[in-house]
Each structure stands twice: as C-alpha cells, then as structure tokens.
Amino acid sequence: MLKTFIGPRLRRLRLEQGQTQGQMGKALGISTSYVNLLEKNERSVSVPVLLKLFEVYGVDWRDIAEDDDTATLADLRAVLQDDLFDGNRPDLPQLRAAQIHAPDLVSAFLKVHRAWLAATDQLMTLAAGGEADATLLRASPEAAVHNFFRRHHNHFEALEAAAERFWGGRTPAPDDVYAGVKAVLRDRLGLRVRLVRVDDMPDALRQYDEAGREVLLSEALDHPNRVFQLVHVACLVEHRTLLEELLAQSGIADAHGLARCRVELANYFAAAVLMPYGPYLAEALASKYDFDHLATRFGVSFEQACHRATTLQRSGAQGVPFFFLRIDKAGNVTKRFNATDFHLAEYGGACPRLDVHTSFRVPGRIVPQFVEMPDASKFFVFARTVDRPSVTRHAQDVRLAVAMGCSVEHVGQIGYAEDLRASPAHPTPIGINCRICPRLNCEQRAHNAIVLSEPLDERRRGTTRYAS
C-alpha cells in the first residue's frame, strides 16, 4: 500500500479551524508532535487518523487524501522540458520531494509558467510571429550581466585577488596613483598612454589601440576617470584568461552579452584596485558610508565609490548589502547592481515615488528616504546626482542620478539616515515600476499594470485614469 501524505492539506484544515497543533492533536487523539510530523510530511497518515478526521471535522478522507500527484508530476515534467530550463532541470527525486514538501509552491510554479506561455504567445503575435522573432524573448545583454553578477552576490573573489597583486607590493601614494598606473602599463604590459584632444577623438572617451600598443584618453575625462580607464585596460590585457574563465561561467551565449559582461568585469577589477577591499571596507564602516568622504579618500568619483560598496560581500568580511541604481532625467534605468532582495526595474523607469527622481531638483545633494515594497519589505534609500563628462557647450547638463539602498535592518550603519525625520515605521509605498506594480490606487500611476485584472468602472473616477 502506498504511503499517503497530507501535510499541507492538514495544516490548511487546522488553520481554517483556528486551532493550534496541540488542540488538533487532542481532538484526533494523537500527540502534538505527531501532528507536527504529519504537517511536515515526515510521517504518512494512517487509516484510523483519516477516519478520525471525518468523525471530528466532517472531512471526507478521499478529499483530504486525494491523490493527484501523478497528474501534477506529469505537468511538472512537461513544463521542465521548456528550453527555458536547459541545464537546470531537477531530477525525478527532487520533483517528488517538491510535491511532498511544497505542493503550494509547485502549484504557484505551474501557474507562473502558464502565465509565461500566455505572455510569450501575445508577444509573438504582436511581433507577427515566426522563429526570427524568438530573440525578442531573450534577456537583454544588460539583464544577462545583472543576473550573472547577482548569482555571485555581486562579488568575485578571483578578481579581488588579482586586484591585490596589481601593484606588486609597491602601492603608490594617493597623489602618485595616475603615474603609478601608467608605469605599470608601460613597464609590465608595454603600453603607452597618450592624452588626446576632444576634437581628435570626438566620439570616445578612451580607445585601446591593440596593434599600436597605445591607450588614448580623451582630455574630457576628469582625473579619477582617467585612472579608472587605465586600470580597466590593464585588466583587459593582463587578465584575459581570468576574464574568459569567468565569462564561461556566466551562461551568456551571444557576442553582445559577452562583450558587455567583459566590460563590467574589467570595471569591477578597476574598482578593486583603486579601492582595495580591506581598507575600503574599514573606511566605509568608520565613516558610516559617507560616499563623498570615500570618494575623496580613495581618489575616485562618487558613483565609483557607491558602486564599489555593492561588491563588499566577501565571506566573513561583509559590508552592508546595497543595491545600486542609476537613472537619467527621463527616468530610464541606465545601470543596476544588486546585493539585496530589492527588485530593480529592468526596462523603463523606476517607481516615480522613489526620490531618486527628486534629486534632479537639488543637484549634488543627498536625498534620503524610507520605502516599502508591495511585499512589505522595507528599505532605506538615498540618492544624488552625478555629472557626466561634458566636452562642449552644446553638451551641458548631462547629469544622471544614482540611488543606493539597503534593508532597514542596516540603517544604523548609514550616516545619511541620522537626520531623516521620517522613520522606518512610516515608509513611502513604492513598486518596481507602474507596469508591474500591484498598488491599484497609487496617485502616481502612469500605466495600467499588467498584473491588475480588475475591469475599469466607467461610473467612477479613481485617483488616476487607470483606477475606478
């Protein structure tokens, strides 16, 4: 006789009755610990207990012990044949374990996959269908890179170790770093560095001439970015094998995505060289993450100092887990990295209630805010504008805004929160962005959310044209 497991159904019945495990155990004539084991599917249910369930709760044992596992297992196995799961398909024992211990999760997974198929069908229909349009469903290069970094908790110990060897034990004084980097490129890599007039390189800030063994830097770059770009090139040249090893782990197949990922890994290396892990973490903690101070202390830009803080996730020596978000004046997300559970928008703008947008009104000033996501998770976020290189009078005000955020449990370590009058108890409700935000009556809604299916009542006008 097959064993019958009823854990989730039994727990649901108990909660519907408003009972504790002890109360249910007493009603069924079994111990509290046995009820606990049954609910966790660590014991199969006996026939006498099934009969007692009918006697006490009027529940037909055929309902509570209904065996739909075969159909569900077939559905699971069929879904996992989707190309989406190539290389990550659970084996049969894992699927059976999921059915026994997390049937509601299995049900939710199947529901999400059905929604994915429906969305795919709609997208292909809009795009006129055909195999050629399958590229529309792939993750963008930026999303693929973000996901790769996120799988590594935004930290690459191999790059950190390589960065620690960069100076060969002779770290230059802070005011000699630029000359020191040029010396490394010249003496170790055989590369010359030449500063180029904007008119001679109008459409680029840095160019590596591999054949000529020369790095060209635009005079439009400020000092921190000149240094950063040189270390970036040093990584591309000296650590090509390491970069290829990391790229092989990324799961990225297309050339554009691989190139984008190579650039971000080299940027990571450059930040690790200019802001060494141990000293940077110590200074960040001592200054309560004062990024203006950190930028000055390490000779980098404000944005570079912020970005580096998201990578301080070494086991046993972790900093505050941050997310990093950069937007333009239209609200488009232009860069994102994440070491938190905060969900960052991939396409379109960030939530309009996030004060990163407000920072454009007060350039150069920190704008702090407590926020709450739809899942009730709370974060502390602070934003500030940053300026991009301006090469002519026709290219002025090319500033962007960056936002840094962390879970409220870390707020005591962040100096920017000390003078904030609002408290974590009264955060601003936000979402990822309007198209996928479930907050129906938000007065800032700019699009009808695809996750909301309630029909519009034309007899009533809500706070926006999308709500009634």
Secondary structure, 3 states (H helix, E strand, C coil): CCCCCCHHHHHHHHHHHCCCHHHHHHHHCCCHHHHHHHHCCCCCCCHHHHHHHHHHHCCCHHHHCCCCHHHHHHHHHHHCCCHHHCCCCCCHHHHHHHHHHCHHHHHHHHHHHHHHHHHHHHHHHHCCCCHHHHHHHCCCHHHHHHHHHHHCCCCCHHHHHHHHCCCCCCCCCHHHHHHHHHHHHHHCCCCEEEEECHHHCCCCCEEEECCCCEEEEECCCCHHHHHHHHHHHHHHHHCHHHHHHHHHHHCCCCHHHHHHHHHHHHHHHHHHHHCCHHHHHHHHHHCCCCHHHHHHHHCCCHHHHHHHHCCCEECCEECCCCEEEEECCCCEEEEEEECCCCCCCCCCECCCCCCCCHHHHCCCCCEEEEEECCCCCEEEEEEEEECCCCCCHHHCCCCEEEEEEEEHHHHHHCHHHCCCCCCCCCCEECCCCHHHCCCCCCCCCCCCCCCCCCCCCCCCCCCCCCCC
